[in-house]
Amino acid sequence: MKKILRKIFSGFILLLYPQLKDKAIVNRHLFIYVFSQKILGIERHAPWPVHFTSKVICPENIVNGCAETPGYSIGSYIDARNGIELGQKVYFGPRVSLISMNHQEDDFEKYTYSEPIKIGDNCWLATGCIVLAGVVLGAHTIVAAGAVVTKSFPEGNQLLAGNPARIIRKIN
C-alpha cells in the first residue's frame, strides 16, 4: 500500500513540477512544500518547490541549471530582480541569501542595476552565507557558513570564508 501511495504522489508531483523528473526527492517534506505552495499559496509564483519559510523574488529572472532548487532549503532569501544564473549541481544550505539588487547610495528608494549573480557548476553555498549583486563564482567553489561574498571569484576550485569573503584555500 505504501508503494502504491508513493507512486501516486510521485505522479502528482511530476504533474506540478515536470523539471523534477530526474530527481528522487519524493518524500514527506516535498509533500509539505507542495501543500504550502500550491494549496496555501505561499511562494506560488515560483515554478519549482520552495520551502514555506523561504522567499523568492522574481523567479522568472533565475536561469536554473542546477540539481537542487533555489529556495528548497529552510529560510532562504533569493532576490533575482537583476538576475541569477545557476550552473549544474549548485547546492544550497539553510538560510542562504542571494541578493542581486542594491539601493542607490544617495536615494534609498531607488535601486541600482548591476550584472546578475553567476554561480558556476558544482558549487556549494553553506548555511547562512550571503552572495551580493554582480558576484561571479567559478566552478567548484565552496562558500563557507556565514560568509559574505561581496566581490567575484571567477577562478573556481576554492573555499571562500569570512566577512567579506576571501579565499581560504584552493581545492583540488
KAGIKA-V255697 format. One record per helix or strand. SS is the DSSP state (@ for helix, = for strand). FROM is the first residue (numbers start at 0). TO is the last residue. Records with the same first field share a line. If there is no record, write none. Layout:
SS=FROM-TO  FROM-TO
This chain:
@=1-15  17-19  27-38  58-60
==54-56  61-63  76-78  83-85  90-91  96-98  101-102  110-111  116-118  123-124  129-130  135-136  140-142  147-148  152-152  157-160  162-162  165-169
